[in-house]
Amino acid sequence: MLSADAARHGGRRLRRAWREPPDGAKRVYVLQVAEGANLLGAFAGLSGRLWVVLQERWPLEVVAEGKPLPPCQAAAVTVAPQIWSS
């Protein structure tokens, strides 16, 4: 579902990463979008589509290519498997 709609929101790459908070590991999707893309619009559009179609919420983070990232997102875009690209 995410990969099918990602390009519509400026998506370039979609990765599936794992976060390890104190209460256990959780899957998160990291969508890399073109620099200058609307990050909030991409997040809202994809999250809304997931809810309308599947009645589900998936952990999703949207980051811009070429911008500095926090350590957890930098690690995700470096080592997490890429599951889609435009």
Phi, psi and omega in degrees: 000311181297315182294330180291329184252353186301316183298326180299337182251022177085012182294141176246320181214146176235130181235151175248118183238172177238135173253147180240073176287169182304332183268014176117158182293143179225141176282142175219144176259134179243116179259121174268127180244164179298145177302134181092351177291157179280102183297313180294321178296320178295315180298311182296317181297315181288318179296319178296319179296318177301318182291316182295316185277315188251350186057040181227153172244128178245142176296120184225133173237136180244126181231151179268136175296144175081003179253149176298141183238153171298157185307318183293322179284325176298319178295319181298316182283350178268316189242343182291145180297134175277126182252353177198148171212154181273000000 
